[in-house]
Amino acid sequence: MKTSMKRRFLLVGLTGGIGTGKSTVSRMFRDLGCLIVDADLLAREVVEPGEPAYDKIVAEFGKQILEADGRIDRKKLGALVFADPAKRKRLEEFTHPEIRRRQAGVLAELVTEGFEGLVVFDAALLVETGGAQNTDRLVVVSANEATQLKRLVLRDGISEAEARRKLGSQMPLALKVRQAHHVVDNSGTPEETERQVRHVYQALLADLAALQAGSS
């Protein structure tokens, strides 16, 4: 999210569709020196015992979603809300505001520290939640449907029919691609993907230089 304070870093949103290999692309950006803010890590933090979202989630979905130590079992919770859009929306009402607050805190800290690089906010639902509008640049990781399905079957150990259901529950990838400043097609070899990432990285560095020149 953009902060009202003056900053000298470029905020880049990174998103994609299920099975596109967004995490692989995120690691490539990290290896190039980008600072990664991982929305999934923030999501894990906001559901820890003692956090505001924790009590709301347990009150809404019951203690059957808890592990023996009292922490929320994310797999159980995910299975509960996955097939029910109303439950998923309810969960997001509890978690997304907390995730946004944590992200804003991280960015404000970077401003205070005078950070001057590329900050990549890695978030699966960046477009769906409207968060993409608050970034300077949006990078979308794409893959053809056959590749997505194959990866889902292998990663989750599910049938192709189940993989298709999962794919069908997501926002169409084409809608995300339409909003992107840059697209990385991760359907091919790792080398092909890395070549694209390096190309996008150079373009983002040029944008960063322009931002810094304008704020000097």
MOMOVEN-V29808 format. One record per backbone hydrogen bond with DSSP energy under -0.5 kcal/mol. NH is the residue of the N-H (numbers start at 1). CO is the residue of the C=O. If there is no record, write none. Layout:
nh = (NH | NH)
co = (CO | CO)
This chain:
nh = (8 | 10 | 11 | 12 | 12 | 13 | 13 | 14 | 15 | 17 | 20 | 25 | 26 | 27 | 28 | 29 | 30 | 31 | 32 | 33 | 34 | 35 | 36 | 37 | 38 | 39 | 39 | 42 | 43 | 44 | 45 | 46 | 47 | 47 | 48 | 51 | 54 | 55 | 56 | 57 | 58 | 59 | 60 | 61 | 62 | 65 | 66 | 67 | 70 | 73 | 74 | 77 | 78 | 79 | 80 | 81 | 82 | 83 | 84 | 85 | 88 | 89 | 90 | 91 | 92 | 93 | 94 | 94 | 95 | 96 | 99 | 100 | 101 | 102 | 103 | 104 | 105 | 106 | 107 | 108 | 109 | 110 | 111 | 112 | 113 | 114 | 114 | 115 | 119 | 119 | 120 | 120 | 121 | 121 | 122 | 122 | 123 | 123 | 126 | 129 | 130 | 131 | 132 | 133 | 134 | 135 | 136 | 137 | 139 | 140 | 141 | 142 | 142 | 148 | 149 | 150 | 151 | 152 | 153 | 154 | 155 | 156 | 157 | 158 | 163 | 164 | 165 | 166 | 167 | 168 | 169 | 169 | 170 | 175 | 176 | 177 | 178 | 179 | 179 | 180 | 180 | 181 | 182 | 184 | 185 | 186 | 186 | 193 | 194 | 195 | 196 | 197 | 198 | 199 | 200 | 201 | 202 | 203 | 204 | 205 | 206 | 207 | 208 | 209 | 210 | 211 | 212 | 213 | 214 | 215 | 216 | 216)
co = (115 | 117 | 9 | 10 | 119 | 11 | 137 | 121 | 139 | 141 | 17 | 21 | 22 | 23 | 24 | 25 | 26 | 27 | 28 | 30 | 29 | 118 | 34 | 120 | 36 | 37 | 122 | 38 | 39 | 40 | 41 | 42 | 43 | 44 | 45 | 48 | 51 | 51 | 52 | 53 | 54 | 55 | 56 | 57 | 58 | 62 | 63 | 71 | 67 | 65 | 72 | 73 | 74 | 75 | 76 | 77 | 78 | 79 | 81 | 83 | 84 | 85 | 86 | 87 | 88 | 89 | 90 | 91 | 91 | 92 | 95 | 96 | 97 | 98 | 99 | 100 | 101 | 102 | 103 | 104 | 105 | 106 | 107 | 108 | 109 | 110 | 111 | 110 | 10 | 117 | 35 | 118 | 12 | 119 | 37 | 120 | 14 | 121 | 123 | 125 | 127 | 126 | 126 | 130 | 131 | 132 | 11 | 11 | 13 | 182 | 15 | 140 | 184 | 144 | 145 | 146 | 147 | 148 | 149 | 150 | 151 | 152 | 153 | 153 | 159 | 160 | 161 | 162 | 163 | 164 | 165 | 166 | 167 | 172 | 172 | 173 | 174 | 175 | 176 | 176 | 177 | 138 | 138 | 140 | 183 | 142 | 184 | 189 | 190 | 191 | 192 | 193 | 194 | 195 | 196 | 197 | 198 | 199 | 200 | 201 | 202 | 203 | 204 | 205 | 206 | 207 | 208 | 209 | 210 | 211 | 212 | 213)
